[in-house]
Amino acid sequence: MAGTLYGPVVMPGDSRHSIFNMLVEGRLDASTRMPHPLTPEEIETLRLWVDQGAVKN
């Protein structure tokens, strides 16, 4: 949750602007894609987790 030099990776309550969600959803540059894409269900679970405040991280 501390993030990187560029700021927080997870933005609790805001999956749309969370770098974490952008990575798992493939919304960033192709060079930063995850090696094993997640299923739509897994992506939705992570989106909901972040939107609900990323509790118990």
ChimeraX attribute file (.defattr): number of C-alpha atoms within 10 A of each C-alpha:
attribute: neighborCount
match mode: 1-to-1
recipient: residues
	/A:1	11
	/A:2	8
	/A:3	12
	/A:4	8
	/A:5	6
	/A:6	6
	/A:7	11
	/A:8	14
	/A:9	17
	/A:10	21
	/A:11	20
	/A:12	17
	/A:13	17
	/A:14	18
	/A:15	21
	/A:16	14
	/A:17	13
	/A:18	18
	/A:19	19
	/A:20	18
	/A:21	22
	/A:22	19
	/A:23	17
	/A:24	20
	/A:25	20
	/A:26	14
	/A:27	13
	/A:28	13
	/A:29	9
	/A:30	9
	/A:31	6
	/A:32	12
	/A:33	15
	/A:34	12
	/A:35	6
	/A:36	7
	/A:37	13
	/A:38	13
	/A:39	11
	/A:40	10
	/A:41	9
	/A:42	13
	/A:43	15
	/A:44	14
	/A:45	12
	/A:46	18
	/A:47	22
	/A:48	15
	/A:49	18
	/A:50	22
	/A:51	17
	/A:52	13
	/A:53	15
	/A:54	18
	/A:55	10
	/A:56	5
	/A:57	8
